[in-house]
Amino acid sequence: MGKGIVIKPGVSVKYPWKLVVGDYSWLGESVWIDNLATVNIGNHCCVSQGALLLCGNHNYKRSSFDLLVNEISLKDGVWIGARGLVAPGVTCHEHSVLAAGGVATRDLEAYGIYTGNPARTIRDRMIQESVLEPRQAA
């Protein structure tokens, strides 16, 4: 666990030892991390209220309904909107956004903004430098 993490009430984590969270990340109210496999959350991420990070699913193509398990990775600066769902094996690359209620079944590209089920890109995310944070001299 990194420094400056905010964990709001009602967050559920199935296996805490399989959760890695970077610095200054936020887990909102009622987030459910069903981490049958490792979940890596980078620095400065936001997982909004009611979001689901689900590492397991079942193989509906087989009569045995086998459990399928895969890791999830949220790279630095990712924002998962309220009630967004990230499926097993998905990587959300740097500064990507999954809008409220979106379902990420495939990787989200860096700086993409995604919405819908399944999530599709709707635009690029533009990040401006804050006037409150002085630029560091090189």
Phi and psi in radians as a Rosetta constraint file:
Dihedral C 1 N 2 CA 2 C 2 CIRCULARHARMONIC -1.439 0.35
Dihedral N 2 CA 2 C 2 N 3 CIRCULARHARMONIC -3.014 0.35
Dihedral C 2 N 3 CA 3 C 3 CIRCULARHARMONIC -1.632 0.35
Dihedral N 3 CA 3 C 3 N 4 CIRCULARHARMONIC 2.685 0.35
Dihedral C 3 N 4 CA 4 C 4 CIRCULARHARMONIC 1.221 0.35
Dihedral N 4 CA 4 C 4 N 5 CIRCULARHARMONIC 0.404 0.35
Dihedral C 4 N 5 CA 5 C 5 CIRCULARHARMONIC -1.343 0.35
Dihedral N 5 CA 5 C 5 N 6 CIRCULARHARMONIC 2.467 0.35
Dihedral C 5 N 6 CA 6 C 6 CIRCULARHARMONIC -1.975 0.35
Dihedral N 6 CA 6 C 6 N 7 CIRCULARHARMONIC 2.181 0.35
Dihedral C 6 N 7 CA 7 C 7 CIRCULARHARMONIC -2.148 0.35
Dihedral N 7 CA 7 C 7 N 8 CIRCULARHARMONIC 1.963 0.35
Dihedral C 7 N 8 CA 8 C 8 CIRCULARHARMONIC -1.437 0.35
Dihedral N 8 CA 8 C 8 N 9 CIRCULARHARMONIC 2.935 0.35
Dihedral C 8 N 9 CA 9 C 9 CIRCULARHARMONIC -1.054 0.35
Dihedral N 9 CA 9 C 9 N 10 CIRCULARHARMONIC 2.573 0.35
Dihedral C 9 N 10 CA 10 C 10 CIRCULARHARMONIC 1.452 0.35
Dihedral N 10 CA 10 C 10 N 11 CIRCULARHARMONIC 0.140 0.35
Dihedral C 10 N 11 CA 11 C 11 CIRCULARHARMONIC -1.254 0.35
Dihedral N 11 CA 11 C 11 N 12 CIRCULARHARMONIC 2.324 0.35
Dihedral C 11 N 12 CA 12 C 12 CIRCULARHARMONIC -2.038 0.35
Dihedral N 12 CA 12 C 12 N 13 CIRCULARHARMONIC 2.260 0.35
Dihedral C 12 N 13 CA 13 C 13 CIRCULARHARMONIC -2.217 0.35
Dihedral N 13 CA 13 C 13 N 14 CIRCULARHARMONIC 2.049 0.35
Dihedral C 13 N 14 CA 14 C 14 CIRCULARHARMONIC -1.095 0.35
Dihedral N 14 CA 14 C 14 N 15 CIRCULARHARMONIC -0.914 0.35
Dihedral C 14 N 15 CA 15 C 15 CIRCULARHARMONIC -2.230 0.35
Dihedral N 15 CA 15 C 15 N 16 CIRCULARHARMONIC 1.616 0.35
Dihedral C 15 N 16 CA 16 C 16 CIRCULARHARMONIC -0.972 0.35
Dihedral N 16 CA 16 C 16 N 17 CIRCULARHARMONIC -0.534 0.35
Dihedral C 16 N 17 CA 17 C 17 CIRCULARHARMONIC -1.274 0.35
Dihedral N 17 CA 17 C 17 N 18 CIRCULARHARMONIC -0.126 0.35
Dihedral C 17 N 18 CA 18 C 18 CIRCULARHARMONIC -1.886 0.35
Dihedral N 18 CA 18 C 18 N 19 CIRCULARHARMONIC 0.336 0.35
Dihedral C 18 N 19 CA 19 C 19 CIRCULARHARMONIC -2.064 0.35
Dihedral N 19 CA 19 C 19 N 20 CIRCULARHARMONIC 2.225 0.35
Dihedral C 19 N 20 CA 20 C 20 CIRCULARHARMONIC -2.108 0.35
Dihedral N 20 CA 20 C 20 N 21 CIRCULARHARMONIC 2.187 0.35
Dihedral C 20 N 21 CA 21 C 21 CIRCULARHARMONIC -2.221 0.35
Dihedral N 21 CA 21 C 21 N 22 CIRCULARHARMONIC 2.244 0.35
Dihedral C 21 N 22 CA 22 C 22 CIRCULARHARMONIC -1.396 0.35
Dihedral N 22 CA 22 C 22 N 23 CIRCULARHARMONIC -3.035 0.35
Dihedral C 22 N 23 CA 23 C 23 CIRCULARHARMONIC -1.201 0.35
Dihedral N 23 CA 23 C 23 N 24 CIRCULARHARMONIC 2.484 0.35
Dihedral C 23 N 24 CA 24 C 24 CIRCULARHARMONIC 1.006 0.35
Dihedral N 24 CA 24 C 24 N 25 CIRCULARHARMONIC 0.631 0.35
Dihedral C 24 N 25 CA 25 C 25 CIRCULARHARMONIC -1.717 0.35
Dihedral N 25 CA 25 C 25 N 26 CIRCULARHARMONIC 2.818 0.35
Dihedral C 25 N 26 CA 26 C 26 CIRCULARHARMONIC -2.267 0.35
Dihedral N 26 CA 26 C 26 N 27 CIRCULARHARMONIC 2.261 0.35
Dihedral C 26 N 27 CA 27 C 27 CIRCULARHARMONIC -2.025 0.35
Dihedral N 27 CA 27 C 27 N 28 CIRCULARHARMONIC 1.985 0.35
Dihedral C 27 N 28 CA 28 C 28 CIRCULARHARMONIC -1.369 0.35
Dihedral N 28 CA 28 C 28 N 29 CIRCULARHARMONIC 3.058 0.35
Dihedral C 28 N 29 CA 29 C 29 CIRCULARHARMONIC -0.951 0.35
Dihedral N 29 CA 29 C 29 N 30 CIRCULARHARMONIC 2.399 0.35
Dihedral C 29 N 30 CA 30 C 30 CIRCULARHARMONIC 1.065 0.35
Dihedral N 30 CA 30 C 30 N 31 CIRCULARHARMONIC 0.429 0.35
Dihedral C 30 N 31 CA 31 C 31 CIRCULARHARMONIC -1.184 0.35
Dihedral N 31 CA 31 C 31 N 32 CIRCULARHARMONIC 2.436 0.35
Dihedral C 31 N 32 CA 32 C 32 CIRCULARHARMONIC -2.093 0.35
Dihedral N 32 CA 32 C 32 N 33 CIRCULARHARMONIC 2.028 0.35
Dihedral C 32 N 33 CA 33 C 33 CIRCULARHARMONIC -1.893 0.35
Dihedral N 33 CA 33 C 33 N 34 CIRCULARHARMONIC 1.743 0.35
Dihedral C 33 N 34 CA 34 C 34 CIRCULARHARMONIC -1.629 0.35
Dihedral N 34 CA 34 C 34 N 35 CIRCULARHARMONIC 1.291 0.35
Dihedral C 34 N 35 CA 35 C 35 CIRCULARHARMONIC -1.613 0.35
Dihedral N 35 CA 35 C 35 N 36 CIRCULARHARMONIC 1.311 0.35
Dihedral C 35 N 36 CA 36 C 36 CIRCULARHARMONIC -1.144 0.35
Dihedral N 36 CA 36 C 36 N 37 CIRCULARHARMONIC -0.394 0.35
Dihedral C 36 N 37 CA 37 C 37 CIRCULARHARMONIC -2.163 0.35
Dihedral N 37 CA 37 C 37 N 38 CIRCULARHARMONIC 3.084 0.35
Dihedral C 37 N 38 CA 38 C 38 CIRCULARHARMONIC -1.144 0.35
Dihedral N 38 CA 38 C 38 N 39 CIRCULARHARMONIC 2.402 0.35
Dihedral C 38 N 39 CA 39 C 39 CIRCULARHARMONIC -2.036 0.35
Dihedral N 39 CA 39 C 39 N 40 CIRCULARHARMONIC 2.133 0.35
Dihedral C 39 N 40 CA 40 C 40 CIRCULARHARMONIC -1.898 0.35
Dihedral N 40 CA 40 C 40 N 41 CIRCULARHARMONIC 2.103 0.35
Dihedral C 40 N 41 CA 41 C 41 CIRCULARHARMONIC -2.005 0.35
Dihedral N 41 CA 41 C 41 N 42 CIRCULARHARMONIC 2.134 0.35
Dihedral C 41 N 42 CA 42 C 42 CIRCULARHARMONIC -1.313 0.35
Dihedral N 42 CA 42 C 42 N 43 CIRCULARHARMONIC -2.846 0.35
Dihedral C 42 N 43 CA 43 C 43 CIRCULARHARMONIC -1.402 0.35
Dihedral N 43 CA 43 C 43 N 44 CIRCULARHARMONIC 2.553 0.35
Dihedral C 43 N 44 CA 44 C 44 CIRCULARHARMONIC 0.984 0.35
Dihedral N 44 CA 44 C 44 N 45 CIRCULARHARMONIC 0.688 0.35
Dihedral C 44 N 45 CA 45 C 45 CIRCULARHARMONIC -1.693 0.35
Dihedral N 45 CA 45 C 45 N 46 CIRCULARHARMONIC 2.729 0.35
Dihedral C 45 N 46 CA 46 C 46 CIRCULARHARMONIC -2.289 0.35
Dihedral N 46 CA 46 C 46 N 47 CIRCULARHARMONIC 2.107 0.35
Dihedral C 46 N 47 CA 47 C 47 CIRCULARHARMONIC -1.942 0.35
Dihedral N 47 CA 47 C 47 N 48 CIRCULARHARMONIC 1.826 0.35
Dihedral C 47 N 48 CA 48 C 48 CIRCULARHARMONIC -1.316 0.35
Dihedral N 48 CA 48 C 48 N 49 CIRCULARHARMONIC 2.963 0.35
Dihedral C 48 N 49 CA 49 C 49 CIRCULARHARMONIC -0.935 0.35
Dihedral N 49 CA 49 C 49 N 50 CIRCULARHARMONIC 2.352 0.35
Dihedral C 49 N 50 CA 50 C 50 CIRCULARHARMONIC 1.324 0.35
Dihedral N 50 CA 50 C 50 N 51 CIRCULARHARMONIC 0.077 0.35
Dihedral C 50 N 51 CA 51 C 51 CIRCULARHARMONIC -1.216 0.35
Dihedral N 51 CA 51 C 51 N 52 CIRCULARHARMONIC 2.672 0.35
Dihedral C 51 N 52 CA 52 C 52 CIRCULARHARMONIC -2.140 0.35
Dihedral N 52 CA 52 C 52 N 53 CIRCULARHARMONIC 2.207 0.35
Dihedral C 52 N 53 CA 53 C 53 CIRCULARHARMONIC -1.976 0.35
Dihedral N 53 CA 53 C 53 N 54 CIRCULARHARMONIC 1.848 0.35
Dihedral C 53 N 54 CA 54 C 54 CIRCULARHARMONIC -2.003 0.35
Dihedral N 54 CA 54 C 54 N 55 CIRCULARHARMONIC 1.970 0.35
Dihedral C 54 N 55 CA 55 C 55 CIRCULARHARMONIC -1.555 0.35
Dihedral N 55 CA 55 C 55 N 56 CIRCULARHARMONIC -0.101 0.35
Dihedral C 55 N 56 CA 56 C 56 CIRCULARHARMONIC -2.208 0.35
Dihedral N 56 CA 56 C 56 N 57 CIRCULARHARMONIC 2.666 0.35
Dihedral C 56 N 57 CA 57 C 57 CIRCULARHARMONIC -2.713 0.35
Dihedral N 57 CA 57 C 57 N 58 CIRCULARHARMONIC 3.033 0.35
Dihedral C 57 N 58 CA 58 C 58 CIRCULARHARMONIC -2.038 0.35
Dihedral N 58 CA 58 C 58 N 59 CIRCULARHARMONIC 2.560 0.35
Dihedral C 58 N 59 CA 59 C 59 CIRCULARHARMONIC -1.426 0.35
Dihedral N 59 CA 59 C 59 N 60 CIRCULARHARMONIC 1.694 0.35
Dihedral C 59 N 60 CA 60 C 60 CIRCULARHARMONIC -1.261 0.35
Dihedral N 60 CA 60 C 60 N 61 CIRCULARHARMONIC -0.157 0.35
Dihedral C 60 N 61 CA 61 C 61 CIRCULARHARMONIC -1.465 0.35
Dihedral N 61 CA 61 C 61 N 62 CIRCULARHARMONIC -0.148 0.35
Dihedral C 61 N 62 CA 62 C 62 CIRCULARHARMONIC -2.041 0.35
Dihedral N 62 CA 62 C 62 N 63 CIRCULARHARMONIC 2.469 0.35
Dihedral C 62 N 63 CA 63 C 63 CIRCULARHARMONIC -1.138 0.35
Dihedral N 63 CA 63 C 63 N 64 CIRCULARHARMONIC -0.408 0.35
Dihedral C 63 N 64 CA 64 C 64 CIRCULARHARMONIC -1.363 0.35
Dihedral N 64 CA 64 C 64 N 65 CIRCULARHARMONIC -0.182 0.35
Dihedral C 64 N 65 CA 65 C 65 CIRCULARHARMONIC 0.917 0.35
Dihedral N 65 CA 65 C 65 N 66 CIRCULARHARMONIC 0.765 0.35
Dihedral C 65 N 66 CA 66 C 66 CIRCULARHARMONIC -0.947 0.35
Dihedral N 66 CA 66 C 66 N 67 CIRCULARHARMONIC 2.516 0.35
Dihedral C 66 N 67 CA 67 C 67 CIRCULARHARMONIC -1.341 0.35
Dihedral N 67 CA 67 C 67 N 68 CIRCULARHARMONIC 2.264 0.35
Dihedral C 67 N 68 CA 68 C 68 CIRCULARHARMONIC -1.929 0.35
Dihedral N 68 CA 68 C 68 N 69 CIRCULARHARMONIC 2.265 0.35
Dihedral C 68 N 69 CA 69 C 69 CIRCULARHARMONIC -2.249 0.35
Dihedral N 69 CA 69 C 69 N 70 CIRCULARHARMONIC 2.383 0.35
Dihedral C 69 N 70 CA 70 C 70 CIRCULARHARMONIC -2.694 0.35
Dihedral N 70 CA 70 C 70 N 71 CIRCULARHARMONIC 2.673 0.35
Dihedral C 70 N 71 CA 71 C 71 CIRCULARHARMONIC -1.230 0.35
Dihedral N 71 CA 71 C 71 N 72 CIRCULARHARMONIC 2.832 0.35
Dihedral C 71 N 72 CA 72 C 72 CIRCULARHARMONIC -2.214 0.35
Dihedral N 72 CA 72 C 72 N 73 CIRCULARHARMONIC 2.450 0.35
Dihedral C 72 N 73 CA 73 C 73 CIRCULARHARMONIC -2.325 0.35
Dihedral N 73 CA 73 C 73 N 74 CIRCULARHARMONIC 2.184 0.35
Dihedral C 73 N 74 CA 74 C 74 CIRCULARHARMONIC -1.910 0.35
Dihedral N 74 CA 74 C 74 N 75 CIRCULARHARMONIC 1.918 0.35
Dihedral C 74 N 75 CA 75 C 75 CIRCULARHARMONIC -1.291 0.35
Dihedral N 75 CA 75 C 75 N 76 CIRCULARHARMONIC 3.044 0.35
Dihedral C 75 N 76 CA 76 C 76 CIRCULARHARMONIC -0.938 0.35
Dihedral N 76 CA 76 C 76 N 77 CIRCULARHARMONIC 2.392 0.35
Dihedral C 76 N 77 CA 77 C 77 CIRCULARHARMONIC 1.367 0.35
Dihedral N 77 CA 77 C 77 N 78 CIRCULARHARMONIC 0.159 0.35
Dihedral C 77 N 78 CA 78 C 78 CIRCULARHARMONIC -1.286 0.35
Dihedral N 78 CA 78 C 78 N 79 CIRCULARHARMONIC 2.535 0.35
Dihedral C 78 N 79 CA 79 C 79 CIRCULARHARMONIC -2.213 0.35
Dihedral N 79 CA 79 C 79 N 80 CIRCULARHARMONIC 2.076 0.35
Dihedral C 79 N 80 CA 80 C 80 CIRCULARHARMONIC -1.786 0.35
Dihedral N 80 CA 80 C 80 N 81 CIRCULARHARMONIC 2.037 0.35
Dihedral C 80 N 81 CA 81 C 81 CIRCULARHARMONIC -1.220 0.35
Dihedral N 81 CA 81 C 81 N 82 CIRCULARHARMONIC 2.951 0.35
Dihedral C 81 N 82 CA 82 C 82 CIRCULARHARMONIC -0.938 0.35
Dihedral N 82 CA 82 C 82 N 83 CIRCULARHARMONIC 2.297 0.35
Dihedral C 82 N 83 CA 83 C 83 CIRCULARHARMONIC 1.047 0.35
Dihedral N 83 CA 83 C 83 N 84 CIRCULARHARMONIC 0.352 0.35
Dihedral C 83 N 84 CA 84 C 84 CIRCULARHARMONIC -1.261 0.35
Dihedral N 84 CA 84 C 84 N 85 CIRCULARHARMONIC 2.672 0.35
Dihedral C 84 N 85 CA 85 C 85 CIRCULARHARMONIC -2.203 0.35
Dihedral N 85 CA 85 C 85 N 86 CIRCULARHARMONIC 2.247 0.35
Dihedral C 85 N 86 CA 86 C 86 CIRCULARHARMONIC -1.958 0.35
Dihedral N 86 CA 86 C 86 N 87 CIRCULARHARMONIC 2.144 0.35
Dihedral C 86 N 87 CA 87 C 87 CIRCULARHARMONIC -1.491 0.35
Dihedral N 87 CA 87 C 87 N 88 CIRCULARHARMONIC 2.895 0.35
Dihedral C 87 N 88 CA 88 C 88 CIRCULARHARMONIC -0.990 0.35
Dihedral N 88 CA 88 C 88 N 89 CIRCULARHARMONIC 2.443 0.35
Dihedral C 88 N 89 CA 89 C 89 CIRCULARHARMONIC 1.439 0.35
Dihedral N 89 CA 89 C 89 N 90 CIRCULARHARMONIC 0.032 0.35
Dihedral C 89 N 90 CA 90 C 90 CIRCULARHARMONIC -1.509 0.35
Dihedral N 90 CA 90 C 90 N 91 CIRCULARHARMONIC 2.403 0.35
Dihedral C 90 N 91 CA 91 C 91 CIRCULARHARMONIC -1.970 0.35
Dihedral N 91 CA 91 C 91 N 92 CIRCULARHARMONIC 2.182 0.35
Dihedral C 91 N 92 CA 92 C 92 CIRCULARHARMONIC -1.732 0.35
Dihedral N 92 CA 92 C 92 N 93 CIRCULARHARMONIC 1.898 0.35
Dihedral C 92 N 93 CA 93 C 93 CIRCULARHARMONIC -1.300 0.35
Dihedral N 93 CA 93 C 93 N 94 CIRCULARHARMONIC 2.970 0.35
Dihedral C 93 N 94 CA 94 C 94 CIRCULARHARMONIC -0.782 0.35
Dihedral N 94 CA 94 C 94 N 95 CIRCULARHARMONIC 2.241 0.35
Dihedral C 94 N 95 CA 95 C 95 CIRCULARHARMONIC 1.056 0.35
Dihedral N 95 CA 95 C 95 N 96 CIRCULARHARMONIC 0.333 0.35
Dihedral C 95 N 96 CA 96 C 96 CIRCULARHARMONIC -1.325 0.35
Dihedral N 96 CA 96 C 96 N 97 CIRCULARHARMONIC 2.751 0.35
Dihedral C 96 N 97 CA 97 C 97 CIRCULARHARMONIC -2.247 0.35
Dihedral N 97 CA 97 C 97 N 98 CIRCULARHARMONIC 2.275 0.35
Dihedral C 97 N 98 CA 98 C 98 CIRCULARHARMONIC -1.864 0.35
Dihedral N 98 CA 98 C 98 N 99 CIRCULARHARMONIC 1.981 0.35
Dihedral C 98 N 99 CA 99 C 99 CIRCULARHARMONIC -1.123 0.35
Dihedral N 99 CA 99 C 99 N 100 CIRCULARHARMONIC 2.852 0.35
Dihedral C 99 N 100 CA 100 C 100 CIRCULARHARMONIC -0.895 0.35
Dihedral N 100 CA 100 C 100 N 101 CIRCULARHARMONIC 2.266 0.35
Dihedral C 100 N 101 CA 101 C 101 CIRCULARHARMONIC 1.363 0.35
Dihedral N 101 CA 101 C 101 N 102 CIRCULARHARMONIC 0.000 0.35
Dihedral C 101 N 102 CA 102 C 102 CIRCULARHARMONIC -1.258 0.35
Dihedral N 102 CA 102 C 102 N 103 CIRCULARHARMONIC 2.712 0.35
Dihedral C 102 N 103 CA 103 C 103 CIRCULARHARMONIC -2.178 0.35
Dihedral N 103 CA 103 C 103 N 104 CIRCULARHARMONIC 1.890 0.35
Dihedral C 103 N 104 CA 104 C 104 CIRCULARHARMONIC -1.588 0.35
Dihedral N 104 CA 104 C 104 N 105 CIRCULARHARMONIC 1.852 0.35
Dihedral C 104 N 105 CA 105 C 105 CIRCULARHARMONIC -1.816 0.35
Dihedral N 105 CA 105 C 105 N 106 CIRCULARHARMONIC -0.167 0.35
Dihedral C 105 N 106 CA 106 C 106 CIRCULARHARMONIC -2.355 0.35
Dihedral N 106 CA 106 C 106 N 107 CIRCULARHARMONIC 2.875 0.35
Dihedral C 106 N 107 CA 107 C 107 CIRCULARHARMONIC -0.976 0.35
Dihedral N 107 CA 107 C 107 N 108 CIRCULARHARMONIC 2.509 0.35
Dihedral C 107 N 108 CA 108 C 108 CIRCULARHARMONIC -1.764 0.35
Dihedral N 108 CA 108 C 108 N 109 CIRCULARHARMONIC 2.223 0.35
Dihedral C 108 N 109 CA 109 C 109 CIRCULARHARMONIC -1.290 0.35
Dihedral N 109 CA 109 C 109 N 110 CIRCULARHARMONIC 2.689 0.35
Dihedral C 109 N 110 CA 110 C 110 CIRCULARHARMONIC -0.965 0.35
Dihedral N 110 CA 110 C 110 N 111 CIRCULARHARMONIC 2.374 0.35
Dihedral C 110 N 111 CA 111 C 111 CIRCULARHARMONIC 1.123 0.35
Dihedral N 111 CA 111 C 111 N 112 CIRCULARHARMONIC 0.244 0.35
Dihedral C 111 N 112 CA 112 C 112 CIRCULARHARMONIC -1.541 0.35
Dihedral N 112 CA 112 C 112 N 113 CIRCULARHARMONIC 2.585 0.35
Dihedral C 112 N 113 CA 113 C 113 CIRCULARHARMONIC -1.943 0.35
Dihedral N 113 CA 113 C 113 N 114 CIRCULARHARMONIC 2.201 0.35
Dihedral C 113 N 114 CA 114 C 114 CIRCULARHARMONIC -2.139 0.35
Dihedral N 114 CA 114 C 114 N 115 CIRCULARHARMONIC 2.593 0.35
Dihedral C 114 N 115 CA 115 C 115 CIRCULARHARMONIC -2.609 0.35
Dihedral N 115 CA 115 C 115 N 116 CIRCULARHARMONIC 2.823 0.35
Dihedral C 115 N 116 CA 116 C 116 CIRCULARHARMONIC 1.649 0.35
Dihedral N 116 CA 116 C 116 N 117 CIRCULARHARMONIC -3.122 0.35
Dihedral C 116 N 117 CA 117 C 117 CIRCULARHARMONIC -2.386 0.35
Dihedral N 117 CA 117 C 117 N 118 CIRCULARHARMONIC 1.868 0.35
Dihedral C 117 N 118 CA 118 C 118 CIRCULARHARMONIC -1.280 0.35
Dihedral N 118 CA 118 C 118 N 119 CIRCULARHARMONIC 2.725 0.35
Dihedral C 118 N 119 CA 119 C 119 CIRCULARHARMONIC -1.091 0.35
Dihedral N 119 CA 119 C 119 N 120 CIRCULARHARMONIC 2.418 0.35
Dihedral C 119 N 120 CA 120 C 120 CIRCULARHARMONIC -2.309 0.35
Dihedral N 120 CA 120 C 120 N 121 CIRCULARHARMONIC 2.654 0.35
Dihedral C 120 N 121 CA 121 C 121 CIRCULARHARMONIC -1.297 0.35
Dihedral N 121 CA 121 C 121 N 122 CIRCULARHARMONIC 2.408 0.35
Dihedral C 121 N 122 CA 122 C 122 CIRCULARHARMONIC -2.021 0.35
Dihedral N 122 CA 122 C 122 N 123 CIRCULARHARMONIC -0.402 0.35
Dihedral C 122 N 123 CA 123 C 123 CIRCULARHARMONIC -3.011 0.35
Dihedral N 123 CA 123 C 123 N 124 CIRCULARHARMONIC 3.033 0.35
Dihedral C 123 N 124 CA 124 C 124 CIRCULARHARMONIC -1.624 0.35
Dihedral N 124 CA 124 C 124 N 125 CIRCULARHARMONIC 2.571 0.35
Dihedral C 124 N 125 CA 125 C 125 CIRCULARHARMONIC -1.533 0.35
Dihedral N 125 CA 125 C 125 N 126 CIRCULARHARMONIC 2.211 0.35
Dihedral C 125 N 126 CA 126 C 126 CIRCULARHARMONIC -1.869 0.35
Dihedral N 126 CA 126 C 126 N 127 CIRCULARHARMONIC 2.156 0.35
Dihedral C 126 N 127 CA 127 C 127 CIRCULARHARMONIC -1.940 0.35
Dihedral N 127 CA 127 C 127 N 128 CIRCULARHARMONIC 2.155 0.35
Dihedral C 127 N 128 CA 128 C 128 CIRCULARHARMONIC -1.699 0.35
Dihedral N 128 CA 128 C 128 N 129 CIRCULARHARMONIC 2.606 0.35
Dihedral C 128 N 129 CA 129 C 129 CIRCULARHARMONIC -1.202 0.35
Dihedral N 129 CA 129 C 129 N 130 CIRCULARHARMONIC 2.459 0.35
Dihedral C 129 N 130 CA 130 C 130 CIRCULARHARMONIC -1.337 0.35
Dihedral N 130 CA 130 C 130 N 131 CIRCULARHARMONIC 2.418 0.35
Dihedral C 130 N 131 CA 131 C 131 CIRCULARHARMONIC -1.306 0.35
Dihedral N 131 CA 131 C 131 N 132 CIRCULARHARMONIC -0.230 0.35
Dihedral C 131 N 132 CA 132 C 132 CIRCULARHARMONIC -1.486 0.35
Dihedral N 132 CA 132 C 132 N 133 CIRCULARHARMONIC -0.318 0.35
Dihedral C 132 N 133 CA 133 C 133 CIRCULARHARMONIC -1.880 0.35
Dihedral N 133 CA 133 C 133 N 134 CIRCULARHARMONIC 1.942 0.35
Dihedral C 133 N 134 CA 134 C 134 CIRCULARHARMONIC -1.128 0.35
Dihedral N 134 CA 134 C 134 N 135 CIRCULARHARMONIC 2.470 0.35
Dihedral C 134 N 135 CA 135 C 135 CIRCULARHARMONIC -1.222 0.35
Dihedral N 135 CA 135 C 135 N 136 CIRCULARHARMONIC 2.352 0.35
Dihedral C 135 N 136 CA 136 C 136 CIRCULARHARMONIC -1.308 0.35
Dihedral N 136 CA 136 C 136 N 137 CIRCULARHARMONIC 2.394 0.35
Dihedral C 136 N 137 CA 137 C 137 CIRCULARHARMONIC -1.239 0.35
Dihedral N 137 CA 137 C 137 N 138 CIRCULARHARMONIC 2.439 0.35
